[in-house]
Amino acid sequence: MALPDILGHVGVALIVATYFLVQIGRMEATRILYPAVNGVGAALILVSLSFDPNWPSIVMEGFWLLISIIGIVRALKGWS
């Protein structure tokens, strides 16, 4: 498996794992860890997509990263 594929798979695993942990009550979506891990996951997927572009996926992951950044800022400022 090529490095871009590995990065993409790791990104997907991070996003799915954090979503799962929130759903089972093991992680709080309002804490900084959730948007931070989601942002890293989206960034890794975007890196993977830069090697084999798929524009709908790039747009979705771009929004995912932007929303994660908003969540990080809100968590740092103590907004809920």
mmCIF file as gemmi writes it, N, C-alpha and C atoms, coordinates in Angstrom:
data_model
loop_
_atom_site.group_PDB
_atom_site.id
_atom_site.type_symbol
_atom_site.label_atom_id
_atom_site.label_alt_id
_atom_site.label_comp_id
_atom_site.label_asym_id
_atom_site.label_entity_id
_atom_site.label_seq_id
_atom_site.pdbx_PDB_ins_code
_atom_site.Cartn_x
_atom_site.Cartn_y
_atom_site.Cartn_z
_atom_site.occupancy
_atom_site.B_iso_or_equiv
_atom_site.pdbx_formal_charge
_atom_site.auth_seq_id
_atom_site.auth_asym_id
_atom_site.pdbx_PDB_model_num
ATOM 1 N N . MET Axp A 1 ? 0.847 -1.17 0 1 0 ? 1 A 1
ATOM 2 C CA . MET Axp A 1 ? 0 0 0 1 0 ? 1 A 1
ATOM 3 C C . MET Axp A 1 ? 0.897 1.238 0 1 0 ? 1 A 1
ATOM 4 N N . ALA Axp A 2 ? 0.551 2.207 -0.816 1 0 ? 2 A 1
ATOM 5 C CA . ALA Axp A 2 ? 1.338 3.434 -0.945 1 0 ? 2 A 1
ATOM 6 C C . ALA Axp A 2 ? 1.071 4.371 0.237 1 0 ? 2 A 1
ATOM 7 N N . LEU Axp A 3 ? 2.033 5.246 0.502 1 0 ? 3 A 1
ATOM 8 C CA . LEU Axp A 3 ? 1.926 6.183 1.621 1 0 ? 3 A 1
ATOM 9 C C . LEU Axp A 3 ? 0.645 7.024 1.576 1 0 ? 3 A 1
ATOM 10 N N . PRO Axp A 4 ? 0.25 7.601 0.43 1 0 ? 4 A 1
ATOM 11 C CA . PRO Axp A 4 ? -1 8.374 0.421 1 0 ? 4 A 1
ATOM 12 C C . PRO Axp A 4 ? -2.216 7.54 0.847 1 0 ? 4 A 1
ATOM 13 N N . ASP Axp A 5 ? -2.239 6.272 0.456 1 0 ? 5 A 1
ATOM 14 C CA . ASP Axp A 5 ? -3.34 5.396 0.864 1 0 ? 5 A 1
ATOM 15 C C . ASP Axp A 5 ? -3.323 5.155 2.369 1 0 ? 5 A 1
ATOM 16 N N . ILE Axp A 6 ? -2.139 4.948 2.916 1 0 ? 6 A 1
ATOM 17 C CA . ILE Axp A 6 ? -2.011 4.739 4.363 1 0 ? 6 A 1
ATOM 18 C C . ILE Axp A 6 ? -2.491 5.976 5.111 1 0 ? 6 A 1
ATOM 19 N N . LEU Axp A 7 ? -2.056 7.158 4.664 1 0 ? 7 A 1
ATOM 20 C CA . LEU Axp A 7 ? -2.484 8.398 5.315 1 0 ? 7 A 1
ATOM 21 C C . LEU Axp A 7 ? -3.996 8.56 5.25 1 0 ? 7 A 1
ATOM 22 N N . GLY Axp A 8 ? -4.578 8.261 4.102 1 0 ? 8 A 1
ATOM 23 C CA . GLY Axp A 8 ? -6.029 8.35 3.961 1 0 ? 8 A 1
ATOM 24 C C . GLY Axp A 8 ? -6.755 7.4 4.894 1 0 ? 8 A 1
ATOM 25 N N . HIS Axp A 9 ? -6.26 6.175 4.995 1 0 ? 9 A 1
ATOM 26 C CA . HIS Axp A 9 ? -6.881 5.196 5.892 1 0 ? 9 A 1
ATOM 27 C C . HIS Axp A 9 ? -6.754 5.618 7.355 1 0 ? 9 A 1
ATOM 28 N N . VAL Axp A 10 ? -5.609 6.149 7.735 1 0 ? 10 A 1
ATOM 29 C CA . VAL Axp A 10 ? -5.431 6.63 9.112 1 0 ? 10 A 1
ATOM 30 C C . VAL Axp A 10 ? -6.398 7.782 9.379 1 0 ? 10 A 1
ATOM 31 N N . GLY Axp A 11 ? -6.537 8.693 8.418 1 0 ? 11 A 1
ATOM 32 C CA . GLY Axp A 11 ? -7.475 9.804 8.57 1 0 ? 11 A 1
ATOM 33 C C . GLY Axp A 11 ? -8.902 9.329 8.763 1 0 ? 11 A 1
ATOM 34 N N . VAL Axp A 12 ? -9.317 8.371 7.952 1 0 ? 12 A 1
ATOM 35 C CA . VAL Axp A 12 ? -10.666 7.807 8.087 1 0 ? 12 A 1
ATOM 36 C C . VAL Axp A 12 ? -10.825 7.146 9.455 1 0 ? 12 A 1
ATOM 37 N N . ALA Axp A 13 ? -9.826 6.389 9.882 1 0 ? 13 A 1
ATOM 38 C CA . ALA Axp A 13 ? -9.892 5.711 11.179 1 0 ? 13 A 1
ATOM 39 C C . ALA Axp A 13 ? -10.037 6.714 12.319 1 0 ? 13 A 1
ATOM 40 N N . LEU Axp A 14 ? -9.314 7.827 12.244 1 0 ? 14 A 1
ATOM 41 C CA . LEU Axp A 14 ? -9.412 8.846 13.294 1 0 ? 14 A 1
ATOM 42 C C . LEU Axp A 14 ? -10.81 9.441 13.356 1 0 ? 14 A 1
ATOM 43 N N . ILE Axp A 15 ? -11.364 9.793 12.201 1 0 ? 15 A 1
ATOM 44 C CA . ILE Axp A 15 ? -12.691 10.407 12.168 1 0 ? 15 A 1
ATOM 45 C C . ILE Axp A 15 ? -13.756 9.424 12.651 1 0 ? 15 A 1
ATOM 46 N N . VAL Axp A 16 ? -13.708 8.205 12.165 1 0 ? 16 A 1
ATOM 47 C CA . VAL Axp A 16 ? -14.702 7.205 12.561 1 0 ? 16 A 1
ATOM 48 C C . VAL Axp A 16 ? -14.57 6.872 14.048 1 0 ? 16 A 1
ATOM 49 N N . ALA Axp A 17 ? -13.347 6.735 14.539 1 0 ? 17 A 1
ATOM 50 C CA . ALA Axp A 17 ? -13.135 6.397 15.949 1 0 ? 17 A 1
ATOM 51 C C . ALA Axp A 17 ? -13.659 7.49 16.869 1 0 ? 17 A 1
ATOM 52 N N . THR Axp A 18 ? -13.375 8.751 16.549 1 0 ? 18 A 1
ATOM 53 C CA . THR Axp A 18 ? -13.86 9.823 17.423 1 0 ? 18 A 1
ATOM 54 C C . THR Axp A 18 ? -15.379 9.915 17.381 1 0 ? 18 A 1
ATOM 55 N N . TYR Axp A 19 ? -15.97 9.739 16.212 1 0 ? 19 A 1
ATOM 56 C CA . TYR Axp A 19 ? -17.431 9.77 16.111 1 0 ? 19 A 1
ATOM 57 C C . TYR Axp A 19 ? -18.039 8.635 16.933 1 0 ? 19 A 1
ATOM 58 N N . PHE Axp A 20 ? -17.456 7.452 16.832 1 0 ? 20 A 1
ATOM 59 C CA . PHE Axp A 20 ? -17.926 6.309 17.608 1 0 ? 20 A 1
ATOM 60 C C . PHE Axp A 20 ? -17.809 6.583 19.11 1 0 ? 20 A 1
ATOM 61 N N . LEU Axp A 21 ? -16.673 7.117 19.535 1 0 ? 21 A 1
ATOM 62 C CA . LEU Axp A 21 ? -16.47 7.398 20.96 1 0 ? 21 A 1
ATOM 63 C C . LEU Axp A 21 ? -17.472 8.417 21.491 1 0 ? 21 A 1
ATOM 64 N N . VAL Axp A 22 ? -17.816 9.408 20.682 1 0 ? 22 A 1
ATOM 65 C CA . VAL Axp A 22 ? -18.844 10.375 21.097 1 0 ? 22 A 1
ATOM 66 C C . VAL Axp A 22 ? -20.193 9.668 21.225 1 0 ? 22 A 1
ATOM 67 N N . GLN Axp A 23 ? -20.516 8.818 20.273 1 0 ? 23 A 1
ATOM 68 C CA . GLN Axp A 23 ? -21.817 8.145 20.279 1 0 ? 23 A 1
ATOM 69 C C . GLN Axp A 23 ? -21.992 7.207 21.467 1 0 ? 23 A 1
ATOM 70 N N . ILE Axp A 24 ? -20.912 6.598 21.946 1 0 ? 24 A 1
ATOM 71 C CA . ILE Axp A 24 ? -21.03 5.684 23.091 1 0 ? 24 A 1
ATOM 72 C C . ILE Axp A 24 ? -20.727 6.387 24.417 1 0 ? 24 A 1
ATOM 73 N N . GLY Axp A 25 ? -20.545 7.697 24.371 1 0 ? 25 A 1
ATOM 74 C CA . GLY Axp A 25 ? -20.357 8.466 25.591 1 0 ? 25 A 1
ATOM 75 C C . GLY Axp A 25 ? -18.961 8.429 26.176 1 0 ? 25 A 1
ATOM 76 N N . ARG Axp A 26 ? -17.974 8.02 25.393 1 0 ? 26 A 1
ATOM 77 C CA . ARG Axp A 26 ? -16.603 7.956 25.893 1 0 ? 26 A 1
ATOM 78 C C . ARG Axp A 26 ? -15.787 9.192 25.555 1 0 ? 26 A 1
ATOM 79 N N . MET Axp A 27 ? -16.352 10.098 24.766 1 0 ? 27 A 1
ATOM 80 C CA . MET Axp A 27 ? -15.683 11.346 24.395 1 0 ? 27 A 1
ATOM 81 C C . MET Axp A 27 ? -16.754 12.429 24.304 1 0 ? 27 A 1
ATOM 82 N N . GLU Axp A 28 ? -16.401 13.639 24.725 1 0 ? 28 A 1
ATOM 83 C CA . GLU Axp A 28 ? -17.334 14.759 24.646 1 0 ? 28 A 1
ATOM 84 C C . GLU Axp A 28 ? -17.024 15.585 23.404 1 0 ? 28 A 1
ATOM 85 N N . ALA Axp A 29 ? -18.059 15.828 22.616 1 0 ? 29 A 1
ATOM 86 C CA . ALA Axp A 29 ? -17.884 16.586 21.371 1 0 ? 29 A 1
ATOM 87 C C . ALA Axp A 29 ? -17.525 18.042 21.631 1 0 ? 29 A 1
ATOM 88 N N . THR Axp A 30 ? -17.787 18.545 22.829 1 0 ? 30 A 1
ATOM 89 C CA . THR Axp A 30 ? -17.498 19.947 23.135 1 0 ? 30 A 1
ATOM 90 C C . THR Axp A 30 ? -16.078 20.165 23.653 1 0 ? 30 A 1
ATOM 91 N N . ARG Axp A 31 ? -15.338 19.104 23.901 1 0 ? 31 A 1
ATOM 92 C CA . ARG Axp A 31 ? -13.95 19.228 24.358 1 0 ? 31 A 1
ATOM 93 C C . ARG Axp A 31 ? -13.037 19.348 23.148 1 0 ? 31 A 1
ATOM 94 N N . ILE Axp A 32 ? -11.871 19.902 23.334 1 0 ? 32 A 1
ATOM 95 C CA . ILE Axp A 32 ? -10.97 20.197 22.21 1 0 ? 32 A 1
ATOM 96 C C . ILE Axp A 32 ? -10.478 18.935 21.49 1 0 ? 32 A 1
ATOM 97 N N . LEU Axp A 33 ? -10.418 17.811 22.178 1 0 ? 33 A 1
ATOM 98 C CA . LEU Axp A 33 ? -9.891 16.596 21.556 1 0 ? 33 A 1
ATOM 99 C C . LEU Axp A 33 ? -10.713 16.173 20.34 1 0 ? 33 A 1
ATOM 100 N N . TYR Axp A 34 ? -12.036 16.299 20.432 1 0 ? 34 A 1
ATOM 101 C CA . TYR Axp A 34 ? -12.895 15.849 19.331 1 0 ? 34 A 1
ATOM 102 C C . TYR Axp A 34 ? -12.642 16.624 18.037 1 0 ? 34 A 1
ATOM 103 N N . PRO Axp A 35 ? -12.738 17.959 18.036 1 0 ? 35 A 1
ATOM 104 C CA . PRO Axp A 35 ? -12.464 18.656 16.773 1 0 ? 35 A 1
ATOM 105 C C . PRO Axp A 35 ? -10.999 18.567 16.349 1 0 ? 35 A 1
ATOM 106 N N . ALA Axp A 36 ? -10.086 18.456 17.308 1 0 ? 36 A 1
ATOM 107 C CA . ALA Axp A 36 ? -8.667 18.36 16.952 1 0 ? 36 A 1
ATOM 108 C C . ALA Axp A 36 ? -8.378 17.056 16.205 1 0 ? 36 A 1
ATOM 109 N N . VAL Axp A 37 ? -8.879 15.948 16.72 1 0 ? 37 A 1
ATOM 110 C CA . VAL Axp A 37 ? -8.645 14.661 16.057 1 0 ? 37 A 1
ATOM 111 C C . VAL Axp A 37 ? -9.378 14.62 14.716 1 0 ? 37 A 1
ATOM 112 N N . ASN Axp A 38 ? -10.594 15.172 14.672 1 0 ? 38 A 1
ATOM 113 C CA . ASN Axp A 38 ? -11.317 15.239 13.403 1 0 ? 38 A 1
ATOM 114 C C . ASN Axp A 38 ? -10.559 16.077 12.383 1 0 ? 38 A 1
ATOM 115 N N . GLY Axp A 39 ? -9.982 17.175 12.821 1 0 ? 39 A 1
ATOM 116 C CA . GLY Axp A 39 ? -9.207 18.024 11.919 1 0 ? 39 A 1
ATOM 117 C C . GLY Axp A 39 ? -7.978 17.315 11.379 1 0 ? 39 A 1
ATOM 118 N N . VAL Axp A 40 ? -7.291 16.591 12.243 1 0 ? 40 A 1
ATOM 119 C CA . VAL Axp A 40 ? -6.122 15.822 11.792 1 0 ? 40 A 1
ATOM 120 C C . VAL Axp A 40 ? -6.564 14.754 10.794 1 0 ? 40 A 1
ATOM 121 N N . GLY Axp A 41 ? -7.667 14.092 11.092 1 0 ? 41 A 1
ATOM 122 C CA . GLY Axp A 41 ? -8.181 13.08 10.174 1 0 ? 41 A 1
ATOM 123 C C . GLY Axp A 41 ? -8.517 13.663 8.817 1 0 ? 41 A 1
ATOM 124 N N . ALA Axp A 42 ? -9.21 14.799 8.807 1 0 ? 42 A 1
ATOM 125 C CA . ALA Axp A 42 ? -9.562 15.453 7.543 1 0 ? 42 A 1
ATOM 126 C C . ALA Axp A 42 ? -8.312 15.885 6.787 1 0 ? 42 A 1
ATOM 127 N N . ALA Axp A 43 ? -7.326 16.41 7.507 1 0 ? 43 A 1
ATOM 128 C CA . ALA Axp A 43 ? -6.085 16.843 6.853 1 0 ? 43 A 1
ATOM 129 C C . ALA Axp A 43 ? -5.361 15.657 6.214 1 0 ? 43 A 1
ATOM 130 N N . LEU Axp A 44 ? -5.33 14.528 6.911 1 0 ? 44 A 1
ATOM 131 C CA . LEU Axp A 44 ? -4.678 13.341 6.344 1 0 ? 44 A 1
ATOM 132 C C . LEU Axp A 44 ? -5.411 12.847 5.095 1 0 ? 44 A 1
ATOM 133 N N . ILE Axp A 45 ? -6.726 12.886 5.131 1 0 ? 45 A 1
ATOM 134 C CA . ILE Axp A 45 ? -7.495 12.487 3.951 1 0 ? 45 A 1
ATOM 135 C C . ILE Axp A 45 ? -7.233 13.452 2.802 1 0 ? 45 A 1
ATOM 136 N N . LEU Axp A 46 ? -7.146 14.748 3.097 1 0 ? 46 A 1
ATOM 137 C CA . LEU Axp A 46 ? -6.846 15.73 2.048 1 0 ? 46 A 1
ATOM 138 C C . LEU Axp A 46 ? -5.467 15.489 1.436 1 0 ? 46 A 1
ATOM 139 N N . VAL Axp A 47 ? -4.493 15.136 2.263 1 0 ? 47 A 1
ATOM 140 C CA . VAL Axp A 47 ? -3.16 14.812 1.732 1 0 ? 47 A 1
ATOM 141 C C . VAL Axp A 47 ? -3.275 13.62 0.786 1 0 ? 47 A 1
ATOM 142 N N . SER Axp A 48 ? -3.995 12.608 1.201 1 0 ? 48 A 1
ATOM 143 C CA . SER Axp A 48 ? -4.194 11.434 0.35 1 0 ? 48 A 1
ATOM 144 C C . SER Axp A 48 ? -4.882 11.813 -0.959 1 0 ? 48 A 1
ATOM 145 N N . LEU Axp A 49 ? -5.891 12.66 -0.869 1 0 ? 49 A 1
ATOM 146 C CA . LEU Axp A 49 ? -6.631 13.078 -2.068 1 0 ? 49 A 1
ATOM 147 C C . LEU Axp A 49 ? -5.79 13.945 -2.998 1 0 ? 49 A 1
ATOM 148 N N . SER Axp A 50 ? -4.762 14.577 -2.47 1 0 ? 50 A 1
ATOM 149 C CA . SER Axp A 50 ? -3.913 15.402 -3.335 1 0 ? 50 A 1
ATOM 150 C C . SER Axp A 50 ? -3.123 14.536 -4.329 1 0 ? 50 A 1
ATOM 151 N N . PHE Axp A 51 ? -2.966 13.253 -4.022 1 0 ? 51 A 1
ATOM 152 C CA . PHE Axp A 51 ? -2.261 12.342 -4.923 1 0 ? 51 A 1
ATOM 153 C C . PHE Axp A 51 ? -3.197 11.717 -5.954 1 0 ? 51 A 1
ATOM 154 N N . ASP Axp A 52 ? -4.465 11.627 -5.615 1 0 ? 52 A 1
ATOM 155 C CA . ASP Axp A 52 ? -5.468 11.049 -6.518 1 0 ? 52 A 1
ATOM 156 C C . ASP Axp A 52 ? -6.76 11.835 -6.315 1 0 ? 52 A 1
ATOM 157 N N . PRO Axp A 53 ? -6.864 13.021 -6.948 1 0 ? 53 A 1
ATOM 158 C CA . PRO Axp A 53 ? -7.973 13.94 -6.665 1 0 ? 53 A 1
ATOM 159 C C . PRO Axp A 53 ? -9.36 13.371 -6.973 1 0 ? 53 A 1
ATOM 160 N N . ASN Axp A 54 ? -10.258 13.684 -6.077 1 0 ? 54 A 1
ATOM 161 C CA . ASN Axp A 54 ? -11.676 13.394 -6.225 1 0 ? 54 A 1
ATOM 162 C C . ASN Axp A 54 ? -12.367 14.633 -5.66 1 0 ? 54 A 1
ATOM 163 N N . TRP Axp A 55 ? -12.828 15.526 -6.525 1 0 ? 55 A 1
ATOM 164 C CA . TRP Axp A 55 ? -13.269 16.846 -6.086 1 0 ? 55 A 1
ATOM 165 C C . TRP Axp A 55 ? -14.409 16.842 -5.082 1 0 ? 55 A 1
ATOM 166 N N . PRO Axp A 56 ? -15.425 16.013 -5.219 1 0 ? 56 A 1
ATOM 167 C CA . PRO Axp A 56 ? -16.454 16.013 -4.174 1 0 ? 56 A 1
ATOM 168 C C . PRO Axp A 56 ? -15.881 15.653 -2.796 1 0 ? 56 A 1
ATOM 169 N N . SER Axp A 57 ? -14.969 14.698 -2.754 1 0 ? 57 A 1
ATOM 170 C CA . SER Axp A 57 ? -14.345 14.322 -1.48 1 0 ? 57 A 1
ATOM 171 C C . SER Axp A 57 ? -13.436 15.426 -0.95 1 0 ? 57 A 1
ATOM 172 N N . ILE Axp A 58 ? -12.729 16.103 -1.844 1 0 ? 58 A 1
ATOM 173 C CA . ILE Axp A 58 ? -11.874 17.22 -1.431 1 0 ? 58 A 1
ATOM 174 C C . ILE Axp A 58 ? -12.714 18.329 -0.817 1 0 ? 58 A 1
ATOM 175 N N . VAL Axp A 59 ? -13.84 18.648 -1.448 1 0 ? 59 A 1
ATOM 176 C CA . VAL Axp A 59 ? -14.73 19.694 -0.916 1 0 ? 59 A 1
ATOM 177 C C . VAL Axp A 59 ? -15.264 19.279 0.452 1 0 ? 59 A 1
ATOM 178 N N . MET Axp A 60 ? -15.718 18.035 0.575 1 0 ? 60 A 1
ATOM 179 C CA . MET Axp A 60 ? -16.255 17.574 1.851 1 0 ? 60 A 1
ATOM 180 C C . MET Axp A 60 ? -15.201 17.622 2.952 1 0 ? 60 A 1
ATOM 181 N N . GLU Axp A 61 ? -14.008 17.136 2.678 1 0 ? 61 A 1
ATOM 182 C CA . GLU Axp A 61 ? -12.951 17.135 3.693 1 0 ? 61 A 1
ATOM 183 C C . GLU Axp A 61 ? -12.47 18.548 4.002 1 0 ? 61 A 1
ATOM 184 N N . GLY Axp A 62 ? -12.516 19.434 3.008 1 0 ? 62 A 1
ATOM 185 C CA . GLY Axp A 62 ? -12.183 20.833 3.26 1 0 ? 62 A 1
ATOM 186 C C . GLY Axp A 62 ? -13.153 21.456 4.254 1 0 ? 62 A 1
ATOM 187 N N . PHE Axp A 63 ? -14.45 21.197 4.052 1 0 ? 63 A 1
ATOM 188 C CA . PHE Axp A 63 ? -15.448 21.688 5.009 1 0 ? 63 A 1
ATOM 189 C C . PHE Axp A 63 ? -15.273 21.026 6.367 1 0 ? 63 A 1
ATOM 190 N N . TRP Axp A 64 ? -14.959 19.728 6.368 1 0 ? 64 A 1
ATOM 191 C CA . TRP Axp A 64 ? -14.745 19.004 7.625 1 0 ? 64 A 1
ATOM 192 C C . TRP Axp A 64 ? -13.592 19.637 8.405 1 0 ? 64 A 1
ATOM 193 N N . LEU Axp A 65 ? -12.529 19.98 7.707 1 0 ? 65 A 1
ATOM 194 C CA . LEU Axp A 65 ? -11.382 20.62 8.347 1 0 ? 65 A 1
ATOM 195 C C . LEU Axp A 65 ? -11.752 22.011 8.855 1 0 ? 65 A 1
ATOM 196 N N . LEU Axp A 66 ? -12.467 22.782 8.051 1 0 ? 66 A 1
ATOM 197 C CA . LEU Axp A 66 ? -12.891 24.128 8.462 1 0 ? 66 A 1
ATOM 198 C C . LEU Axp A 66 ? -13.784 24.066 9.701 1 0 ? 66 A 1
ATOM 199 N N . ILE Axp A 67 ? -14.739 23.161 9.7 1 0 ? 67 A 1
ATOM 200 C CA . ILE Axp A 67 ? -15.633 23.018 10.85 1 0 ? 67 A 1
ATOM 201 C C . ILE Axp A 67 ? -14.843 22.564 12.076 1 0 ? 67 A 1
ATOM 202 N N . SER Axp A 68 ? -13.858 21.71 11.889 1 0 ? 68 A 1
ATOM 203 C CA . SER Axp A 68 ? -13.014 21.275 13.009 1 0 ? 68 A 1
ATOM 204 C C . SER Axp A 68 ? -12.227 22.444 13.591 1 0 ? 68 A 1
ATOM 205 N N . ILE Axp A 69 ? -11.734 23.314 12.724 1 0 ? 69 A 1
ATOM 206 C CA . ILE Axp A 69 ? -11.006 24.501 13.2 1 0 ? 69 A 1
ATOM 207 C C . ILE Axp A 69 ? -11.938 25.393 14.016 1 0 ? 69 A 1
ATOM 208 N N . ILE Axp A 70 ? -13.17 25.561 13.556 1 0 ? 70 A 1
ATOM 209 C CA . ILE Axp A 70 ? -14.155 26.338 14.32 1 0 ? 70 A 1
ATOM 210 C C . ILE Axp A 70 ? -14.369 25.694 15.688 1 0 ? 70 A 1
ATOM 211 N N . GLY Axp A 71 ? -14.482 24.368 15.731 1 0 ? 71 A 1
ATOM 212 C CA . GLY Axp A 71 ? -14.653 23.665 16.999 1 0 ? 71 A 1
ATOM 213 C C . GLY Axp A 71 ? -13.464 23.832 17.927 1 0 ? 71 A 1
ATOM 214 N N . ILE Axp A 72 ? -12.264 23.823 17.372 1 0 ? 72 A 1
ATOM 215 C CA . ILE Axp A 72 ? -11.057 24.028 18.182 1 0 ? 72 A 1
ATOM 216 C C . ILE Axp A 72 ? -11.056 25.43 18.784 1 0 ? 72 A 1
ATOM 217 N N . VAL Axp A 73 ? -11.366 26.429 17.969 1 0 ? 73 A 1
ATOM 218 C CA . VAL Axp A 73 ? -11.409 27.814 18.458 1 0 ? 73 A 1
ATOM 219 C C . VAL Axp A 73 ? -12.459 27.952 19.549 1 0 ? 73 A 1
ATOM 220 N N . ARG Axp A 74 ? -13.633 27.383 19.329 1 0 ? 74 A 1
ATOM 221 C CA . ARG Axp A 74 ? -14.701 27.464 20.337 1 0 ? 74 A 1
ATOM 222 C C . ARG Axp A 74 ? -14.267 26.783 21.642 1 0 ? 74 A 1
ATOM 223 N N . ALA Axp A 75 ? -13.605 25.64 21.539 1 0 ? 75 A 1
ATOM 224 C CA . ALA Axp A 75 ? -13.155 24.93 22.738 1 0 ? 75 A 1
ATOM 225 C C . ALA Axp A 75 ? -12.093 25.736 23.479 1 0 ? 75 A 1
ATOM 226 N N . LEU Axp A 76 ? -11.183 26.354 22.733 1 0 ? 76 A 1
ATOM 227 C CA . LEU Axp A 76 ? -10.132 27.153 23.372 1 0 ? 76 A 1
ATOM 228 C C . LEU Axp A 76 ? -10.692 28.386 24.061 1 0 ? 76 A 1
ATOM 229 N N . LYS Axp A 77 ? -11.755 28.953 23.492 1 0 ? 77 A 1
ATOM 230 C CA . LYS Axp A 77 ? -12.356 30.153 24.082 1 0 ? 77 A 1
ATOM 231 C C . LYS Axp A 77 ? -13.386 29.821 25.153 1 0 ? 77 A 1
ATOM 232 N N . GLY Axp A 78 ? -13.668 28.535 25.331 1 0 ? 78 A 1
ATOM 233 C CA . GLY Axp A 78 ? -14.621 28.129 26.352 1 0 ? 78 A 1
ATOM 234 C C . GLY Axp A 78 ? -16.068 28.294 25.948 1 0 ? 78 A 1
ATOM 235 N N . TRP Axp A 79 ? -16.329 28.449 24.648 1 0 ? 79 A 1
ATOM 236 C CA . TRP Axp A 79 ? -17.709 28.561 24.17 1 0 ? 79 A 1
ATOM 237 C C . TRP Axp A 79 ? -18.285 27.17 24.027 1 0 ? 79 A 1
ATOM 238 N N . SER Axp A 80 ? -19.558 27.035 24.296 1 0 ? 80 A 1
ATOM 239 C CA . SER Axp A 80 ? -20.179 25.718 24.102 1 0 ? 80 A 1
ATOM 240 C C . SER Axp A 80 ? -21.181 25.747 22.986 1 0 ? 80 A 1
